[in-house]
Amino acid sequence: MNSLFDHDKYQGVRRPIDNAETLPPSCYTSEEFYKREVERIFLRVWNLVGREDYAPKPGDFFTLELVGTPVIIMRGHDGRLRAFVNSCRHRGAKLLDGEGNRNVIRCPYHSWIYDNLGNLRTPVGMQDAADFRREEMGLRPIRLETWLGFIFICFDEEAAPLSSYLGDLDQHVKSYGFESMVTVRRETFELPTNWKFYVENSMEHFHLPTVHEKTIGNVNAVWSWVIGNPGNYLILHSKAEKSRATLSGEVGFDRIPTLEGQAAQGAQYILIYPATVLGCDLDCMWFKQMIPDGPGRMRNVAAFCYPRPSVERPDFNEIIQRYNKRFDLVIAEDNFISVRQMQGLNHPLARAGRLSKREPLVHTIDNWILDRVLDPAAAAPVMRSA
C-alpha cells in the first residue's frame, strides 16, 4: 500500500484536467495529512486574518486562533498594527479574548502587565530573579503586513514579504478601492467538514444550478479564470451586467464608479491561498476565511464590506437587508453541501473521483496543495489547467 505522502498515490491528481482525479479522500480526513498542511502551508505562508477597520483606534484589538496558535492583533498607541502570540511570557496563560480596547494588557494569572506595543511593563514577582531582563520578555511578535485594508500574518520569519507572495494581484483589484471600504457585518460558522472542500466549492461554478437552484443558480454569465503568475492567487471571473450580490430583481447600491478592466465587467472571485476568497462585485466586496481546526472541523468566517458612499446613504439600513438576505441564503447552501461532502467521503470505502472540465480551478488548487505538502521529489512539474 502506498504511503500517504508517496507521489505515486497522486498520479491521478497530477494528470491534465481532461483525465484528472480528485484528491484521495484521505487528504480530507487524515490527521496526518492535516498536520502536514499545517506544517508546510499555514505555518509558512501569509494568511489573511481580517481588515484594518477591525481595530481602527489606538488600543483596539481583536483575537483569533489559527491552526492552534492564539493570536492578538492590536493597534498600539503609536497607531501601528501589530500581531502577538496571545500568551503571557511568564507561565503561558492566554491574555485576551474577543475584541475591545486596552491601554495595557494584564495577565489574568499573576498580573504581569504589557503595554499595547507588546512591551513588558510590570513583571510581578521578578524583582529578585537572577539575570531577568524585562526588555527581552515582551509579547512574542508575529509578522504582520497590510494590503489594501486587509491584514495578513505570517509565522515564518524567513518567508518572503507579502508583496512577493501576492505577486501581481494588485493589477486585478486596484479599481475597487478596498482600502476605503467599510466592514459592516461579520459572521462565523463552525462546520464539521474539511477546509479544502469549502475552498474548492468557492472556486467553481459547476455547482450553482444544483446547490443554489432556489437562489443564484440561474445566473446568466460568461466564466473565465486567471491563475496567479506571479502570485499565490486564482481568479474566477463572472462576466455579467448586474451585481450578483442581491437576489434577482432586487435593487441594490450604486455601481462602484472607479471600476475598470475585468472588474468593470462582472464579479471576480479571488482565492488568496491557502484559504481566503474575496467576492468582488460591481457594488460591494465580501470575503470568507476558511480556517481549519482539524481534518474534519473548520470555521467559515465571513465579512461584508461596502464603499463608504453607500454606507453613508440615508437608506443604507433598508437596502443592506437585501444583501444580507442573499448572503444568508447562499452561505447556508454552501455550508450544507460542504458538510454533505465530508459525510459522503469520511469512511473506509471512499475513493477518489473524476474531475469535470468545468472544474479546472479545483484541479489547480489540489495541485498547489500537493506541491507544498509532498516532498520535492513527489512534486515534479506536471501539466496544469490553463
PABADO-845676 format. One record per residue: x, y, z of N, C-alpha, C, O in turn. Coordinates in steps of 0.02 Angstrom, whole numbers, plus 32768, in hexadecimal, padded with zeros to 4 digits. Last residue first. Example, Ala and Ser with C-alpha at 12.3 -4.5 7.8 and 13.67 -1.06 7.14 Angstrom:
2
82827F90816282AC7FCB816582858002818A829E80398192;82947EE4818682677F1F818682947F5B818682C87F5A81A7;
END
This chain:
386
7EFB84EF7C857F0C85317C6A7ECC85587C5C7ECF85917C45;7F36847C7CFC7EFD84997CD97F0F84DE7CC17F2E85047CE6;7FDD843D7CDD7FA9845B7D077F6E84727CDC7F7484797C9F;804E83B97CD6802283E67CB27FEB83FE7CDF7FCD83D67D04;80D083BD7D55809E839B7D2C807683CF7D07807C840B7D15;816883A77DAF813E83D07D84810E83A57D59812283727D3E;815E83487E4A817C83557E08814D837E7DDD811083797DE5;8155832C7ED2813383677EB78151837A7E73815C83B57E66;81A082CE7F0B815B82BB7EFC813482F47EDC80F882ED7ECE;8214830C7F26821682D67EF481D082C27EE081C682A77EA9;81EC83657F8F81FC837D7F4B81FB83467F1681E483527EDE;815F831F7FEA81A6832E7FE381B683427F9B819083307F6E;80BD836F7FF380E983377FE38132834E7FE1814083897FD6;808783ED800B808283BA803F80B38380803280CF83648062;809C84387F9880B8844F7FD780B88419800D80E484188038;806083F87F2F80A384147F2480C484287F65810184297F6A;7FE083E27F63800F83AB7F5F805683C47F56808583A77F72;7FA984657F547FB084477F967FE4840F7F94800F840B7FC0;7FAA84717EC97FCF84A27EF27FDB84857F378012848C7F52;7F53840A7EA87F9984037E987FC484367EBD7FFE84277ECE;7EDA843F7ED77EF283FF7EF27F3C83F57EE37F6183DB7F0D;7ECF84B37E867ED584B77ED07EF384777EEC7F21847A7F15;7EBF847A7E067EF884A57E157F0484AA7E607F3D84A67E76;7E4684347E157E8384107E027EC184397E147EF2841E7E2D;7DF584A17E2C7DFA846D7E607E3A84457E547E5E84357E83;7DFE84E07DB37E2184FE7DEB7E2384D07E277E4F84D77E52;7DB184907D5B7DFA84967D527E1E84B27D8E7E56849E7D9C;7D3084517D4B7D4E845C7D8D7D9984677D897DBE84497DB1;7D0084297CD47CE184657CF07CFF84777D347CEA84A87D53;7D3783B17CBA7D5983EB7C9D7D3A842D7CB37D5684627CA7;7D2D83567D567D11836D7D177D3A83A67CFC7D5D83C87D21;7D8982D27DA77D7883197D9E7D5A83257D597D6A83037D28;7D5982407DFB7D73825E7DBE7D5C82A77DBA7D2282B67DC8;7D8B82127EA57D5D82177E6D7D7F82337E307DBC823D7E30;7DD2819C7F197DD781D97EF17DA481D77EB97D9481A17EA0;7D6681487F917D9B81497F5F7D9C818D7F3B7D6B81B27F3F;7D3180F980277D3481357FFD7D7081317FCE7DA581197FE1;7D2A809680847D1F8083803E7D2380BE800E7D1980B57FD2;7D3A80CE81057D6F80A480E87D678094809E7D988084807C;7D08817D81047CFD813681157D30810C80F07D4E812480C0;7CDD820680D77D0081F681157CF081AE812C7CD081A4815F;7C91822E806C7CD48215805E7CFA81FF809D7D3381E78097;7C16826080937C18822E805F7C5B820F80527C6081DB8032;7C3582C180F17C0F828681067C13824D80D37C14821280E5;7C718320809E7C9882FE80D17C7582BE80E87C96828B80F2;7C00834580557C39832880327C66830380637C7E82CC8054;7BAF837E80B57B99834080947BD3831E80707BD682E1806E;7BF983F280D07BF283BF81047BDD837C80E67BF6834880FA;7BE6843280577C2A8422806D7C2983EE80A57C5583C380A7;7B5D844780527B7B841780237BC2840680377BD983CE8029;7B4984A280BF7B27846180BD7B4D8430808F7B5A83F880A2;7B948513809A7BA384EF80D87B8784A880D57BAA847880E6;7B4C853880277B92852180217BA884FB80607BCC84C9805B;7AD2855C80627AD48527802F7B1B850B80277B2484CF8021;7AF985C480B77ADA858780D47ADC854D80A27AE7851480B6;7B23861F80577B54860280857B3885C380A47B5C859180AB;7AA8863F801B7ADC861E7FF47B1085FE80217B2785C68013;7A5F867C80857A45864280617A7D861B803F7A8085DE8044;7AB386E780AB7A9F86B580DB7A87867580B97A99863E80CE;7ABE873380337AF98712804F7AE586DB80807B0386A58080;7A37875D80227A5987357FEF7A93870F800D7A9B86D38002;7A2487A7809879F8876F80877A1A874180557A1A8704805E;7A85880A808E7A8987DA80C47A5E879C80B57A73876480C3;7A54885280207A948830801B7A9987F980507AAF87C28042;79DF8882805879DB885A801B7A1C883380107A1B87FA7FF9;7A0C88CF80C279E7889180D179E08865809479DC8828809A;7A408941808C7A6F890D80A07A4B88CB80AF7A69889680AB;79D38997807B79EC897280417A1A893980567A1B89058035;79C189C78100798B89A680DC79A7897A80A379948940809C;7A398A0181227A1F89CA814C79E689A5812B79DB896A8138;7A458A6780BD7A738A2F80C07A5589F480E77A5789BB80CF;7A028ADC80A479DB8A9E809E7A078A5F80A379F28A29808F;7A618B4080AC7A2D8B3D80E07A038AFD80DE79E58AEA8110;7B0A8B0980917AC88B1880767A938B1580AD7A988AEB80DA;7B828ADD80C07B6B8B1E80D87B278B3280BC7B0D8B6780CE;7B9C8A69807B7B8F8A6480C37B718AA580DF7B4B8AA4810F;7BB88A9E7FFD7B7D8A7480077B6A8A7180507B2F8A758062;7C318AE380147BF58B087FFE7BB48ADF80067B808AFC8014;7C888A74803A7C6F8AA4806C7C338ACD80547C058AD9807B;7C5F89D37FF97C7D8A157FF17C5F8A4780227C238A438033;7C608947806B7C3E8971803A7C6289B380347C8289CA8064;7C6E889B809C7C8A88DE80987C698905805F7C5988EA802B;7C678816810A7C44883880D47C55888280D57C4B88A48107;7CA9877481327CA387BC81407C8B87DF81017C9887C980C9;7CAE86D3817F7C9B86FE81467C948747815D7C7C87548194;7CFB8644819F7CF6868781BB7CEA86B881817D1786C48158;7CE185A781BD7CD585D481857CC8861981A27C92862781BC;7D4B853782097D21857282137D1D859881D27D5085A881B3;7D4D848282157D6384C381FA7D3384F982107CFB84EC8225;7D7B83D882207D5C8412823F7D78845282207DB484568212;7DC3836981F97D7B836781F17D5783A182137D1B839C8221;7E49838482127E36836A81D07DEB836C81C57DD48371818B;7E48842782647E5483DF82637E3F83C582207E2583EB81F7;7E1F84A3824B7E2A849382917E388449829A7E34842E82D1;7E3C851981C77E3984D481DF7E4584CF822A7E6F84F38245;7DD8859781887E0D858A81B87E08854281D17DD5852F81EE;7DBB85F0810D7DA985AB811B7DDF858C81477E0D856C812E;7D79868B81057DB58668811A7DA08622812E7D78861A815C;7D3086EF80897D2886B980B97D6B869880C57D90868A8096;7CED8791805F7D22875E805F7D15872B80947CF3873880C6;7CA788087FED7CA387DE80287CDD87AD80267CFA87A17FF1;7C7E88A57FAA7CAF88707FB07CA188497FF07C9088668023;7C1A88FD7F2D7C2F88EC7F717C6688B87F6E7C7A88A17F39;7BF3890F7EA87BDB893F7EDA7BF589327F217BE7895A7F4E;7C2088AC7E567C1E88EF7E3B7C0C89247E6E7C1589607E61;7C8788457EC47C5288517E947C51889B7E7F7C7C88C27E93;7CEC87CD7EFC7CEF88137EE87CBB881F7EB37CC188077E7B;7D14876B7F7C7CDF87727F4B7CD887BB7F397CC087E37F61;7DA487177FA77D8487587FA27D5087557F6C7D5D87407F34;7DD08691800D7DB286A47FCD7D9286E97FD47D6A86F58002;7E56863C80587E2A867680597E11868580137E3786847FE3;7EBB85D880657E7685CA807B7E4A860880817E1C860980AA;7F4585EA80457F2685A9803A7EDA85A880417EBB857B8026;7F2386447FAD7F3786077FCF7F52861780157F71864B801F;7E9E869B7F877EE286A87F9E7EF5866C7FC87EDC86617FFF;7E2E86937F097E4B866B7F3E7E9286847F4A7EBC86837F1E;7DB086F87ED87DF986F57EDC7E0D86CA7F177E0086DB7F51;7D3E87187E647D4586F07EA17D8F86DD7EA67DA886B87E7D;7CEF87A37E207D2D877D7E237D3187597E667D2887787E9B;7C6787D27DB57C8187C07DF77CC3879A7DEF7CCD87757DBF;7C73884F7D327C50881B7D577C72880E7D9A7C9588397DB4;7CC288AD7CF67C9B88827CCB7C78884A7CEF7C6188197CD0;7D1B88F37D417CE089187D297CB188ED7D017C7C89047CED;7D83889A7D537D5A88AC7D8D7D1A88D07D797CE888CB7D9C;7DC588997CDA7D9A88607CEB7D6C88717D257D3388597D28;7DC6894C7CCB7DDD890A7CB67DAB88D47CC77D6F88DE7CC4;7D8989A37D5F7DA589A17D1B7DBD895A7D0C7DC789327D3A;7D2D8A0A7DCF7D3E89C97DB57D5889CD7D6D7D3F89F57D44;7D028A7D7E0E7D488A7A7DF97D5B8A397DD67D948A327DC1;7C7E8A757E3D7C8C8A9C7E007CD38A957DE57CE08AA57DAB;7C2089EC7E657C5E8A0E7E777C798A337E3A7C878A147E07;7B708A057E577BAD89E67E3E7BEA8A0E7E567BE78A4B7E5A;7B088A197EE77B248A317EA87B638A097E967B8689F07EC2;7AAF898C7F2F7AD389CB7F317AEF89DD7EEB7AEC89B57EBD;7A1D893C7EE97A5189447F1B7A7189887F197A5289B97F05;798288EE7ECF79AC89287EC279DE89307EFB79CC892B7F36;795E884B7E947961887A7ECC799488B17EBD79C988A57EA1;796587F27E2A792E88217E2C793088547E64790A88847E64;79B887717E80799E878A7E40796287B87E4B793387A77E6F;7A0E87A97F1479E787787EEE79C887997EB079C087D67EAE;7AB187F47F117A6B87F27F277A4787BE7EFC7A5F87AB7EC7;7B2987E17ED67B2987E47F1F7AE387EC7F3C7ADB87EA7F79;7B4387E67E527B2787A77E6A7B2087A77EB67B1487727ED3;7B2388747DEA7B4188577E267B1D88167E377AE0880F7E2D;7B1E88637D367B0388787D767B2788557DAF7B4688207DA7;7B5D882F7CC87B4F88767CC87B3888907D0C7B3F88CB7D1A;7BEA87BF7CD07BA387CD7CD47B9888187CDA7BC5883C7CEF;7C5E87447CDE7C4D877F7CB67C0287887CB47BDE875D7C9B;7CB787127D5E7C7387087D457C5E87477D207C4E877A7D3F;7D5186C47D7C7D2D87007D667CEA86EE7D477CE686C27D1D;7DB886907DF57D8186777DCD7D5686B47DBC7D3986D37DE9;7E6286917E147E2786BB7E0A7DF686967DDD7E07867F7DA7;7EDB86677E907EB486547E567E7A86857E517E62869F7E83;7F83867C7ED27F3C868B7ECF7F1E866D7E8F7F41865C7E60;800F86A47EEF7FEC866A7F097FA286797F0D7F8586807F43;807686DD7E68804486E97E9C801F86AA7EAF801086807E84;809F870B7DBD80AE86F17E00807487007E308049872A7E23;801586B87DB9805986AB7DA2807A86ED7D90807287057D58;7F7B86707DE07FAE86A07DF47FF4868C7DDD800B86547DEB;7F0D86527D627F3886307D927F72865D7DA17F98866F7D74;7E68867F7D407EAE86957D3F7ED3866D7D747EBB86677DAD;7DD786597CDA7E0086567D177E47866E7D097E5E86707CD0;7D26866C7CB47D6C86657CA17D9586657CE17D7B86707D17;7C7D86637C7D7CB086567CAF7CF586517C917CFE86347C5B;7BF186C57C677C2886A57C437C62869F7C747C7686D17C92;7B4A86AC7CA87B8C86CC7CA77BBC86A47C7C7BB186697C6E;7ABE86AE7CF97AD186AD7CB27B1486D37CAC7B1587107CAB;7A8A864B7D817AB186837D697AC686797D207ADB86437D0C;7A3C85F47DC77A2886027D827A50863C7D647A3A865C7D34;7A6285E87E4C7A7585B37E1C7A6685C27DD47A8085A17DA7;7A4A86327EBA7A7286517E867A8486207E4E7AB1862E7E26;79CC85E47EF279E786277F027A0C86467EC779EF86707EA4;79A985637EDA797485917EF0798D85D87EFC796586037F0F;7A2285247EB679E985237E8779B485587E99799785767E6D;7AA085117EE97A8085537EF07A44855A7EC17A3585917EA8;7AC0848E7EC87AC284A37F0E7A9C84E47F197A7B84ED7F4C;7AA484947E377A8A84617E647A87847A7EAC7A51847D7ECA;7ADE85007DF57A9984EE7DE57A7A84BB7E157A3D84B77E1B;7B6585017E377B3385357E407AEB851F7E307ABE852A7E58;7BCE84AB7E217B9C84977E527B6184C87E567B2F84B87E76;7C2484EA7DC87C0084AE7DB17BC6849C7DE07B9484817DCA;7C78854B7DEE7C32855F7DE47C0685247DCF7BCA852D7DC6;7CF8854C7E6B7CDA852D7E2F7C9185407E2B7C6F85457E5E;7D2B857A7EE27D4D858C7EA57D3685647E697D5C855A7E39;7CEB85497F517CE885927F467D0585A67F037CF885DE7EEB;7D0B84C47F537CC684D77F427CC285217F307C9A85357F05;7D8F84CE7F827D8184B47F3F7D3C84CA7F277D3384DF7EEE;7D7684FD80067D9E85257FD67D8F850F7F8F7D8485397F63;7D2D8493803B7D0E84D580357D35850180047D1685277FDE;7D88842980357D48842380147D29846880087D0F84767FD2;7DEE845980887DF9845780407DB8844E80197DB184687FE1;7DBF844C810C7DC6848F80EF7DCE848D80A47DB884BC8082;7D4483D1812C7D8983E281207D8E842480FB7D65843380CF;7CC583DF81AE7CDD83CD816B7D2683E281657D4284018191;7C5F8414820F7C8283D382117C9683BC81CC7C7B838B81B2;7C7384C382317C58848E82077C81844E820E7CBE84508214;7C3E855C826C7C678523827B7C4A84E5825A7C0F84D58264;7C3E85FB822D7C1985BC822A7C4B858382387C7B857A8213;7C3086A7824F7C59866B82537C2D862D82567BFD862A827C;7C28874982057C06870E821E7C3786D4821E7C6386CF81F3;7C1B87FA82017C4587BF82037C1E878482217BF8878D8251;7C02889781AF7BE6885B81CD7C19882381CC7C40881D819C;7C42890181777C04890F819C7BE788D281BF7BB988D881E8;7CD3894F814D7CB9890E81617C7C8919818D7C81893881C2;7CE689BE80C97CD389B7810F7CB78971811B7C8A895B80F9;7D6F89EF805C7D2F89CF806A7D2489C680B57D5489C680DC;7DEB8A1E80407DBC8A4E805C7D778A2F80697D498A53807F;7E2F89B2800A7E4A89D180457E1B8A0380667E218A1080A1;7DEE898D7F927DE689657FCE7DF9898B800E7DD889858041;7DD689C57F117DDD89F07F4C7DD289CA7F8D7DB289E47FBB;7DCF89857E967D97897D7EC57D9B89AF7EFF7D6789C27F1A;7E41898F7E487E0A89BE7E3A7DCF89B87E6A7DA189E17E67;7E9A89297E697EA8896D7E807E6D899D7E777E6989CF7E9B;7E9388A57E417E6388BC7E737E6989067E857E41891F7EAD;7EF4887D7DE87EB188647DDC7E7C88847E0A7E4188807DFC;7F6A88AF7E187F5388C87DD87F0B88B27DC87EE988D17DA0;7F8488677E8F7F6F88AD7E917F4E88C37E507F1C88E67E51;7FBE87ED7E6C7F7687EF7E7B7F5B88377E7A7F2288427E68;804187CB7E4C802188027E277FD688077E347FB288227E0A;807087927EEC8083879C7EA6805F87D77E87805E880E7EA3;805D87677F6D802287797F45803287857EFC800587837ED2;80E187517F9680B0871B7F9A807487287F6E805A86FB7F4D;811B87CE7F8A813387977F608100875E7F5E80F6873F7F2A;80D488127FEC80D188297FA680E887F37F7680CB87EA7F40;80FB87D2806380B787C9804980B287DD7FFF809087BC7FD9;81A587908055817187C18069812F87B58047812B87928014;81D086E1807481D5871F804D819E874F8063816D87398081;81F98699811481D0869E80D881DA86E180B581EB871380D5;823A8690818C8263868E8150823B869781108258869B80DA;81DE868A81F1820986C581EE823286C981AE824986FE819B;813D865781E68180864581D081AA868581C8819C86AF819E;80BD867F81FF80E286638237812C865682268154864C8253;806C870F81CC809586D781B580BF86BF81F180E186E88211;7FD2876481A58008875281D2802D871681B6801386F0818D;7F7B87F181617F9987AF81587FCC87A3818F7FEE87D281A5;7EEE885481497F24884281777F3A87FB81697F1187CD8165;7EB988CC80CE7EB8888980EB7EF5887E81167F2A889B810A;7ECF894780937EA0894480CA7E9A890080EB7E7988FA811F;7F30892880337EF08943801E7EBA893D80547E80892F8045;7F8688CD80A37F7E88D4805A7F3888EB804B7F0888C68055;800088BC81257FBE88CD810C7FC088D780C17FF488E680A3;80528843818E80538875815A800B888281437FDF8858814C;80AA87FB8213806A881781FC8078884981C580A3887481CB;80F48779826F80F987A7823680B287BB821F808587928219;80E18780831D80D4875A82E080D6878C82A780BD87C482AD;813A878883BB811D87A6837E811287738347813787418342;81138764845F8135874A84238114876583E580D9875983DA;811F87EB84D180F687BA84AE811A87A4846F813C87CB844D;81C187FA8525818288138509815B87DC84E7817487A384DF;823B87DD855F820187B3857081BF87D1855A818B87C48578;82A6882E855682A787F2852C826987C78534826287938514;8296888F85B4829188A3856D82928868853E8280886E8503;82B1884E862D826B885F861B8264886E85D18232885C85B2;831487D186518316880F862A82D0881E860F82B887FD85E1;8360877E86D58320878C86B5832387D086928334880386B1;83C9874D872283D1875486D9838F875E86B583878749867B;8361871287A583A4871B878A83A28720873D837D86FB871D;82DE876B87F482F2873687C68337874587A88345877E8794;82A787C9884782E487A9885F82FD87728831832A874D8843;823587F387FF82658825881782A88805882B82DD88248821;81CC87AC87CE820E879F87B0824487CE87CA827A87D187AD;814B87C887F6816D8790881481B3878487FC81D487558813;8111880D875F8104880187A6812A87C287BD8128878E879C;814B886C86F38154882486FD814E88128747818088098769;810988E4869B810A88D286E2810F888686EA80DC886486E7;812288ED8610812A8927863B8131891486858159893186A9;815488AE85778146889C85BC815488D885E9818C88F385E8;810B88E784DF814288E9850E812B88D4855480F488E7856A;80A388F1848580BC88AE849480F588AD84C6810E887784D6;806589658478809A8959844780B98914845080E488FF842A;8013897084E37FF4895B84A38025895C846980118956842F;80718923856B8050895B854A8035894485068040890A84F2;804F88A785E9807088BA85AA804C88F8858F80118901859B;8064885C868680438891865F806F88A3862380AB88AD8629;803887D186E9806B87F286BF804688238691800F88148679;7FD7878F87397FD587D88732801387F7871180228831871D;7FCB870887397FF68725876D800087718763802D878E8781;7F5186F586E47F6D86C387117F9586E3874A7F8586D98785;7F28875086867EF7873C86B87F12870A86EC7EEE86F8871A;7F9387D786607F8A878F865F7F59877B86967F60879186CF;7F5E886686117F6E884A86537F6087FF86517F2887EA8643;7F8E88DE85A37F76889985A67F8D887C85E87FC9887885F6;7F598989858C7F88895785A47F66891385A37F28890E85A3;7EF589C185457F3589E585487F6C89B785607FA689BD854B;7E83896F84DA7EAB896D85177EE8899B85107F0A899B84DD;7DE9893D84997E1C8971849A7E40896F84DD7E20896C8512;7DB388AD843B7DA788E584697DDC891984637DFA8921842E;7D8687FF84297DA1883E84117D90887584417D63886E846A;7DB0875D84627D838788843C7DA687C584207DDB87C08402;7E28876284E77DF4874084C17DCD877384997DC987AD84AD;7ED4875885217E98877C850C7E68874F84E67E7C871C84CA;7F3586F885547F2D873B856F7EEA875B855F7ECA8777858C;7F58865785927F3A867F855C7F2686C385797F0A86C685AF;7FF1863785EA7FA8863E85E97F92866885AD7FB486978598;807D862285F9805B860E85BC8011861885B97FF286038588;80C78650865F80B4860A8663808485F7862C806585C2862E;810686C88617811686AE865981078663865C8136863A865B;80D786FA85A2811C86E185A1813186C585E5816986AC85EC;803286CD8572805F86F1859F80A386D0859F80A98693859B;7FF286D184CF800A86A78505803B86CF8530806886EF8516;7FD586DF843D7FA786F084757FB786C484B17F91869884C4;8054872683DF803986E783FA801286F98439802A871D8464;802387B983838048879783B8802A875383C57FEF874683B8;802F883A830B801487F8831C804287D98351807F87DE834C;800188E682F6803188B18304800C887083127FD088718324;7FEC898682AB7FD1894382B98009891182C4803C891282A0;800E8A2782F1802389EE82C7800189AD82DC7FFA899F8318;7FF48A8F83477FCB8A88830B7FDB8A4D82DF7FB98A4182AD;80308A9283C080538AB5838A802E8AB0834780468AC98315;7FE88A40840E7FDB8A88841780018AB283E57FF58AEE83DF;7FC089B883997FE389D883D27FD28A2283D77FB38A3F83AB;7F47894783777F628987835F7F8089AB839C7F5C89BB83CB;7F578896836A7F4C88D283937F6B890F83727FA2890D8357;7F2A87F3836B7F38882A833D7F27886A83617EED88728376;7F62875F83B67F4687A283C27F5A87CF83887F9587D28376;7F4586B183A97F6486EE838E7F3D872B83A67F00872B83A9;7F6E860783C67F44864183D87F69868283C87FA4868983D6;7F7D858283577FA285BA83767F7285F383867F51860D8359;7F30852583117F46851683557F6B854D83797F77854783B5;7F15856482957F36852382997F57851882DD7F91850482E2;7EF385F382E77F0385DA82A57F2F859D82AC7F6685A182C6;7E808655833B7EAA861A833F7EB485FF82F97E8485F682D4;7E798702836E7E6686CA83437E92868F83557EC486968379;7E4387A683A17E68876883AB7E4F8732837B7E1687368362;7E61885683957E36881B838D7E6187DE83917E9E87E18386;7E6888FE83D87E8588BC83CA7E4D888B83B67E12889783C5;7E9889A883F27E68897783D97E8B893583CB7EC5893483B6;7F0189FE840E7EE889D384447EB689A0842E7EA989708452;7ECD8A7783997F028A5F83C57EE48A3884017EB58A4F8421;7E4D8A3683287E678A6883577EA08A4B83807EA48A0F838A;7E2389CA82D47E348A0B82B67E578A3C82E57E7B8A6882CD;7E17893682B97E3C895682F17E52899C82DB7E8D89A782D1;7DD3891782487DC288F182857DE2891282C27DC9890982FA;7E0B895D81E07DD6897F82067DB98954823E7D8B896A8260;7E64890381A87E7E893781D47E48895981FC7E5489718233;7E26885A81AE7E29889C818F7E4488CE81C27E3D88C681FE;7E6D87B381AE7E3A87E581BC7E46882681977E6C88288166;7ECC875581897EA9874C81C97E75878181D87E53877C820C;7F2186F681117EF58730811C7ECC8724815B7EAD86EF8163;7FC486BD81217F7E86AC812C7F5686EC81387F6787148164;8054868D80CB802D86C580E57FE386B280E77FC7869980B6;809F85EE80FF8089862080CF8066865A80F2805C8659812F;80C18593816480F685AE813980E085E8810C810A860F80F5;805A855A81A78090857681D080C6859781A680F585B381C2;800C852A813B7FF385608166802985808192802585BB81A1;806C84C980FA804684FF80D980388536810C8054856D8107;80B08470814880CF8485810A80A984BC80E480C384DA80B5;8065845B81BF80AD846481C280C88485818280F384B18186;7FE1844981907FF1847D81C1803B848E81BF804E84C981BC;7FF383DB813B7FDB841B81207FEC8455814F8001848A813A;801B837B8198804B83908165803583D28145805F83FC8136;7FA3836E81DF7FDF838782028014839E81D0803783D081DC;7F54833681787F44837881937F81839681B77F9083D181AE;7F8C82B9816A7F8F82E881327F83832F814B7FA3835E8135;7F6E828581EA7FB4828A81D47FBB82BB819B7FEA82E3819A;7EE5828081EC7F0782AD821B7F4F82B882067F6A82EF820E;7E848275815B7EBD825C81807EDB829281AE7EE882CA8198;7E2182AA81087E0D828B81477E47827881757E3C826C81B0;7E5482DC80937E22830480B67E1382E980FD7DFC830F8128;7EA8827E80647EC282C280687E9282F0808F7EA7832480A8;7E5A820D80597E85821380947EA38259809B7EB6826D80D2;7E1D82157FDA7DF8822980167E23823380547E12825C807F;7E8F825C7F617E7582237F857E5182397FC57E65826B7FE3;7E5882E27EF77E8482CB7F2C7E66828C7F4C7E2982877F52;7E1382A97E5A7E1382D27E957E4B82BB7EC47E6982867EBA;7E68828F7DBC7E4182797DF57E4282AF7E2B7E6B82DD7E2B;7E6782B87D0C7E7F82BF7D517E4D82A47D837E1182A17D77;7E6282C97C857E6682847C9E7E7782827CE87E9382517D00;7E5C834F7C6B7E3283227C427E2E82DC7C5F7DFD82B87C55;7EC083887CBC7E7A838A7CD17E4E835A7CAA7E1E833F7CC6;7F52831D7CC47F2D83577CAB7EE383507CBA7ECA83197CC5;7F8282CE7D627F7482CC7D1A7F50830C7D057F33832F7D2F;7F8B82D57DEB7FBE82F77DC47FB082F77D797FD0831D7D54;7F2A82827E1A7F2282CA7E257F5182F17DF97F4183297DE3;7F6182057DF87F22821A7DDA7F1582647DE27EF882837DB6;7FD281FF7E4A7FDA82027E017F9A821A7DDF7F9D823F7DAE;7FDC81F37ED27FBB822F7EB77FC282357E6B7FBA826C7E4F;8026818A7EFB7FE0818C7F127FB881C37EEF7F7B81C17EEE;80A581A77ED6807F81787EAC803581797EBD800B816A7E93;80DC81F27F3C80C282157F01809A81E77ED3807081FF7EAE;80AE81D57FE180D081B97FA780B281D87F68807581D97F5F;806C81F4805580938228803580BF820E7FFC80F0822E7FEA;802E8180807F800481BB8075802A81F2804F800B821B802D;807480F5802580738124805D80488160804B803D81708011;801B80707FD7804280AD7FD2803D80D68012800880D88032;802A7FC48000800080008000802C803F8000805D80428025;
END
